[in-house]
Amino acid sequence: MSKLAARVTPHVAPVCAFAPRAAGIASSSRQNNAQAPNIAPPGAPSPTHYPPLRNDILPASRAPAKGILPEFNMKGKVVIVSGGAQGLGLVQTEALLEAGAIVHVFDRQPEPPLGSSYDKVARRAKDELRTSIFYHQVDVRSGVDELNIITEQIADKHGRLDGLIAAAGIQQETPALDYTAQDSDRMLGVNVTGALMTAQAVARQMVRLEKPGSIVMIASMSGTIANRGLICPVYNASKAAVLQLARNLAMEWGVKGIRVNTISPGYIVTEMVEKLFVKFPDRETEWPKHNMLNKLSKPEDYRGAAVFLLSDASRFMTGADLRIDGGHAAW
């Protein structure tokens, strides 16, 4: 495990931290033989038809479980999840492990404690899922050199690097009139520059190995709308930047076979938010009214999105945002 200094909190909820300014930065059947499209190599002419996707011709190591679409099978694929030690990042990490992927987690903590949620997922990966999870202490902003070194080591170790979920992020609720330049720089540095540096490190290895891949950046519905009653202007601006950054990376790297998409979650009930509701009980009753389902989401509601965007199930999807907010932004 790499011993790198880190200052990034994992992205545990999609909107700004809900503590007041004094609290500062918050701490993340088998498919039939119908024809299905496959991605042509970059620069290749568009084929007029595609061969059928058949399970009986898949290698045994890639054969999907009974009842699972083969496009979602990630057995043997190698994925990095930044901010993956807790919250949304950890839930998506577990989903990728269940799909068969090998996962490397980047996070700020020196090492997750025994008995933690991460430790339980790691033991499940070994004992039940028969795959592997590795932990690295990494600072996605100030430790850029180390970030690139570790990412290259991962690619060399496996001879491949298939995907990334960039979920590391920080949050802060502060009125715009009270925001300091230092707080703004820190917010944008982690949420935007940190996401870019992580995506860049992964894309470099995909290009070096001449292998296609998929990059997913965790944005937020807060990058599209202003949250009623929540004062987090710089956080929302940072997530809007992530949306635009991902579109530009998709444009630049698409010719290299690298897809880049975003996930924009709505309000997520995490342990931190549950504590917040004790302090601000009105938010627990008011927030559900802001979306069309009249309820709040849980981290588990985003498991399928991670597997979908990193697997072959989304092989013709890039430069897109998958907004999962209960209809909040669709009013």
N, C-alpha and C positions, 0 to 999 in steps of 0.2 A: 504494500500500500504506500502510495506516495505521501510524503510528509510535507505538504505545501501549506503555507499560510493562506487562510481564506477569510473573506469578510462578506460573503454573499449569503443572504437568507433564502432558503428555498421558497418557491412560489406556492404558497399554501391556499390562496384564494385569488379570484380574478380581479378584484377591485382593490381600491386603496386600503391601506391599513386603517383600522377603525378606532385606533386610540387617538386621544387628543394630542396636540403638538408636544406637550411635555413628555409624552411617552416616546417621542422620536420615531425611529425606524422600527417597524414591526419585524420580529424574527420569524417555507414554502409550504346426407345422403349423398352422399356422393353426387357429383355433378353429372348431368347428362352430357351427351356429345355435341350439344349445340355449339355452333361456332362462336368463339370468343376472341376479341382482339388482343394482340400482343404488341409491345412497343418495338418498332424497328430501330436498329442501331442508328446513332446520330449520322446524318448525311446520306442514309440509305434511301432509295426511292420508295414511295408509298406503295405497298403491295395492294393488289386488287382483292385479295381475300386472305383469310388467316386459317391455319389448320385448327381442327378441333382440339380443345383442351381436355385430355383424357387422363383419368387417374391411373389407369392400368399401365401407362407408359412412364409414370413418374418414378424416379429412383426410390428405393425403399426408404432411404433416409429422409425423403421429402414427401412421403405418402401421408395425406391428411388423415386425421382421425375420422372414424365413421360418423357421417352426418355433418362434417365440417367442409365448407367450401375450400377447395385447394388454394384459392387466391389468398386466403387469410392465414395459411400455414407459414410460420416464420422459423421453422426448425433450421438451426445452423446459422441464421442471420445474426450479425453482430450490431448492437445498437448502444449508443451512449445516451444517457438521460442526465442532464444537468439539473441540479435542484431535486434530485431523485431520492433523497433520504427520508422524506416525510411528505404528508399532504398529497396534493394532486400528483406530483412527480412520482411518489412512491406507489400510488394506486396504479398509475399507468405503467410503471416498471413491472409490477406484478402481472398485469394483463399481458405484457410482452413476453414475460417468462412463461405464462400459461400457453401462449401461442407458439412456444418453442424457441424463442430468441435467446441469445447470450447477451446479457446486459452489463454494461459498465456504468456505474453511478458516479457522477461528479457532485460534490457537495461541500459546504463550508466546515462541517464538523470534523474534528480530528478523527473520530471513529464513532459510529452509532453504538450506544450502550447495549449490553446484553439485556434481553427482554424487551427491547424497543420494538416498534412496529417494523422497522427495517430488519432487525435481527430475525423476527418471525418469518418475514418474506424470504430472507436469505436461507433459512433452514428449510423452508418449504421448497425452494428451488432445488436444493440438493437432495432432499429425502423423498419428495413426492413428484416433482416436475421433471427431474433428471436433466436439468440444464444448469447453467452457471451464472452467478452474479458476482461482480467485483466492485470494490469501493475505492475511490480515490479522493483525497482531500484536495480541492482545487479552488482557486480564486479566478473566476471567469473574467475579471476585469484587470486587476493589477498583476496577476500571475500569467500573463499571456505567453511568455516563453515556455514556462512549465506546461501550460495548457497544450501547446503545440507538441512538446516533447512526449507527453503522456499519450496524446492522441495518436502520434506516429507509432509509439510502442504498442498500442492496442492493435493498430492496423497490421503491424509486423507480426505480432503474436498469432493472430488469426488468419493472416493473409487476405483480409477483407475488412471492410467497414461499410455497413449497409444503411445505417440510419442514425438520426439524432432527434431527441426531443429537448429543446432548449427551454427549460421550465424554471431556471433560476431567476429570481427577481426579488425586489424589495418594494415596500409600500409605505406610504405616509399620508396621513390626513392633516392638512394644514391650510389655513386660508391663504390665498394668493398674496394678500398684503403683508403676511407675516413670513413668507417663504424666504429663506436665506439663499445666497448664491451657492454656498457649500452644500446645502441639502439638495438643491436642484441638480448640481453637478453630480452628486452621488447617485441620485435617482436615475438620471439619464445615463450615467456611466455604467451602472449595473444592468438596467433594464434594456438599454439600447446597444451601447458599445459592447457590453458583456455578451449579449445575444449574438452580435455580429462576430465577435472574436471566436466564440464557440462554433458557430456555423462555418466560419472561415477555416478553422483548424480541421474540422471534419471534412469539408469539401476538398481541402488540399490533399487529403489522403485518398479520397475517392478518385480524384484526378490522377494522382500518382499511380494508383493501382489500375487505372483505366477501367473502373467498375462503376456502374450506375448506383444511385442511392436516393434516399428520401430524407428530407430535413423538415421537421415540424417545430414551429416557434409558438410558444404559448403567448397569445395576445390577450384580449379581453373585450367583452362588449363595451367596456369603458373606453376603448379606443374608437368607438363609433358614436356613443352617446355620452351626454353629461349625466352623471348619477344624481338624481333628485335627492337633495338633502344630505349629500356627502361632499365634503370639501377636499378634493384631492386633484387639483389642477395639473400638477406636474406628472403624477402617476398616469392620469388619463392621456396626457400628451405623449408620454413614453410608450404607451400601448398603441396609440395611433401611429407612432413612428415604427413600431414593430410590424404593423400591418403593411405599411409602405415599404419598409426594408425587405420584407419577405417577397413582395411582388417584384422588386428590382433584382433580388438574388435569383428568383425563378427565371426571369428574363435572361440574366447573364449566364447562368449555369445550366439552363435547359439543354443547350446544344452539347453539353458534356454528359447528358443523361442523368442529371441531378434535379430532382423535383423539390420544390420548396412551397410549403403551405403553412397556414396558421390555424390555430384553434382559439376561438373567442368564447370563453365560458361566461356564464351569468354568475349570480351570487352563489357561492358555495359555502355550505355549513361545515366548518372545520372546528377543531377544538378551540382555536383562538376566537372564532366568531361566536361560539357558544358562550365563552366567557364574556364577550362583548355584550351579548344579549342580557346578561345579568346587570351590566352597568347601564345599558340603553334598551330597556324592555320594549320601547315603542318600535324599535327597528325590527324586532322579531315578528311583530304583528303587521307592520307596514310594508316591509320588503316583498312579501309574497304577493301583495296586491298589485305590484308593479309589472307582473308578467301575466301571460294568458293562461298559465296552468295553476296560478294562485298557490304556488308552493316554491320552496327553495331547493336547490340541487345539492347533491352530495358528491364527494370526489369520485365515487364509484360510477356516477352517471357519465363519466368521460373515458371509461375503459375502452369501449368499442371504438371511439374516435382515434385513439392512439394506434391501435392495431390496424384499423382501416387505412390511415394515412401512411403508415410505414410498410404496409404489405403490398402485394401485387393487386389487391382489390381496388386500389386507387391509382393504378399505373398510368392513367391518362389525365391525372389531376395535378395541376401545378399552378402557382400564382393565385391560389384561391383561399378564402377564409371560411372555415367551418364554424359558424356561430351557433352555439348551443346555450341559449339563454331563456328557454321557456317562452319565447316570443316577446321578451322584454322590449327589444328594439324594433318590433314589427307593428307596434300600435299605429 
